[in-house]
Amino acid sequence: MKELFKKIIKEKKRDELIKLNAVEIVNQVFSDLQERERDVLSRRFALGWDDSQTLEEIGKLHNLTRERVRQIERASLDKIKKMENLNDRLESVRGVVAKILDEHGGVMEREFLLDILSVLTLEVSEEELNNKTNDYRNYFDFILSNLLSDYIEKVDNNSNFASFYKIKDKAINYLEELVDELKEKMFSLKKTVKFNEAVDLIKSLKSFDLYKDKLIKGVSDLDLTDIFKNKIFPEKGEEINKNKSLYSILQTVKDINRNKFGNWGHDSWSEIKPKRISDKIYLILKEESKPMHFNDITKKINEIGFDHKKANVGSVHNELILDDRYILFDRGIYGLKEWQK
């Protein structure tokens, strides 16, 4: 009986998530607009396009001034907001987003929330994840920023947080206090930490003790384990799911970031954002925990893709010779000098 009950709940959630299809919702809403209105909004908000287009670019296509395109954009959005059945169409999105925000401490970094919503939709619709995620993100961003702005607020300018979403009119003073303390504590460590260590660090803060009830909501029926296991969220799914609100805080905080191996630290640290070839070599060797041939190190740097720059064998070999962090173990094989301590 218990398994049957779980199955019924799962199917009910699946039905709710099917209604979360942002592309379908926007297409339904746009069906009540004129062709030019649809085109202007689609191009401005990258709905079905790779990038958003400027007022000037759209004006040239329609033989209109920039100001006229702006007027059409504003009037079209106003027209949508006055549609009688808009609330019914947006009900599922509003409910799911409110629940996700609540279970993630009330604030979520914009890209993080959009990725979760996109993957939830794609998991249910069983579409190809690689090709569709960006499309869904743009459509969800349009809905949240423009159609649900009376309920969900997007904040772009904040000293502590990257661009984020929150429930409108909900105070986040407690998060500001926690983040100030977290940044100071993490910066003082002068070393990167794994996610579980970052969780312990947050839980050790005075402000966490003070606002624990607001940050952790008890038993959750929103299981995102499978989502956190996929390639968009490469860390351990179960551990993140158990600490969703704390993971969300780490994602949202300015100056704190995660490197390619899931280690967290200050943005200014070379282990978080390596720019030089030598720093990339260090991260590879530290992660592999064994001496490697310079050809293999070069290959690994390019596989990881720290940035858009391709490493070449000659540059990697030179850095291994010149940087005193590295020592020669065997012919062409290098390791970290710190391993000898």
RAURHU-V254936 format. One record per backbone hydrogen bond with DSSP energy under -1.0 kcal/mol. NH is the residue of the N-H (numbers start at 1). CO is the residue of the C=O. E is the energy in kcal/mol with one decimal. If there is no record, write none. Layout:
BEGIN
nh: (NH,NH)
co: (CO,CO)
e: (E,E)
END
This chain:
BEGIN
nh: (5,6,7,8,9,10,11,12,13,14,15,16,17,18,20,21,25,26,27,28,29,30,31,32,33,38,39,40,41,42,43,44,45,47,48,53,58,59,60,61,62,64,69,70,71,72,73,74,75,76,77,78,79,80,81,83,86,89,90,94,95,96,97,98,99,100,101,102,103,105,106,108,110,113,114,115,116,117,118,119,120,121,122,123,124,125,126,132,133,136,137,138,139,140,141,142,143,144,145,146,147,148,151,152,153,155,162,164,165,166,168,170,176,177,178,179,180,181,182,183,184,185,186,187,188,193,198,199,200,201,202,203,205,209,210,211,215,216,223,228,229,230,240,241,242,247,248,249,250,251,252,253,254,257,259,262,264,265,267,269,272,273,280,281,282,283,284,285,286,287,288,289,292,294,297,298,299,300,301,302,303,304,305,316,317,318,319,320,321,322,323,326,327,329,330,333,334,335,337,339,340,341)
co: (1,2,3,4,5,6,7,8,9,10,11,12,13,14,17,18,21,22,23,24,25,26,27,29,30,34,35,36,37,38,39,40,41,42,46,43,54,55,56,57,58,59,65,66,67,68,69,70,71,72,73,74,75,76,77,80,83,85,86,90,91,92,93,94,95,96,97,98,99,102,101,165,163,109,110,111,112,113,114,115,116,117,118,119,120,121,122,128,129,132,133,134,135,136,137,138,139,140,141,142,143,143,148,148,166,164,252,155,108,153,151,167,172,173,174,175,176,177,178,179,180,181,182,183,184,264,194,195,196,197,198,199,202,205,206,207,211,212,221,224,225,227,236,237,238,243,244,245,246,247,248,249,160,265,263,259,193,257,255,266,269,269,276,277,278,279,280,281,282,283,284,285,334,332,293,294,295,296,297,298,299,300,301,312,313,314,315,316,317,318,319,323,335,333,333,330,292,327,325,336,337,338)
e: (-2.4,-2.3,-2.2,-2.3,-2.3,-2.5,-2.5,-2.3,-2.4,-2.2,-2.2,-1.9,-2.6,-2.0,-1.8,-1.2,-2.2,-2.6,-2.4,-2.4,-2.3,-3.0,-1.1,-1.4,-2.0,-2.4,-2.3,-2.4,-2.2,-2.5,-2.3,-2.4,-2.2,-2.5,-1.0,-2.5,-2.3,-2.4,-2.0,-1.4,-1.7,-3.0,-2.0,-2.2,-2.2,-2.2,-2.5,-2.6,-2.8,-2.5,-2.0,-2.2,-2.2,-2.0,-2.2,-1.8,-1.3,-1.9,-1.9,-2.7,-2.4,-2.6,-2.7,-2.2,-1.9,-2.7,-2.8,-2.1,-2.3,-1.1,-3.1,-2.1,-3.2,-2.4,-2.4,-2.3,-2.1,-2.5,-2.2,-2.7,-2.6,-2.0,-2.5,-2.8,-1.5,-2.6,-1.6,-1.3,-1.8,-2.3,-2.3,-2.0,-2.0,-2.9,-2.5,-2.0,-2.2,-2.9,-2.5,-2.1,-1.3,-2.0,-2.0,-3.4,-3.3,-3.2,-2.9,-2.3,-2.7,-2.0,-2.9,-1.9,-1.7,-2.1,-1.9,-2.8,-2.1,-1.7,-2.6,-2.8,-1.6,-2.2,-2.9,-2.3,-1.5,-2.3,-2.3,-2.4,-1.9,-2.2,-2.4,-2.5,-1.6,-1.5,-1.8,-2.0,-1.6,-2.6,-1.1,-2.4,-1.0,-1.1,-2.1,-2.6,-1.8,-2.5,-2.5,-1.7,-2.1,-2.2,-1.7,-2.0,-3.3,-2.6,-2.7,-1.8,-3.6,-2.1,-2.6,-2.1,-1.3,-2.3,-1.7,-2.4,-2.0,-1.9,-2.1,-2.6,-2.5,-2.2,-2.7,-2.2,-2.6,-2.1,-2.2,-2.1,-2.2,-2.4,-2.4,-1.9,-1.9,-2.6,-1.9,-2.1,-2.6,-2.3,-2.2,-2.1,-1.6,-2.6,-2.6,-1.7,-2.1,-3.0,-1.5,-1.8,-3.0,-2.1,-3.3,-1.3,-1.9,-1.2)
END
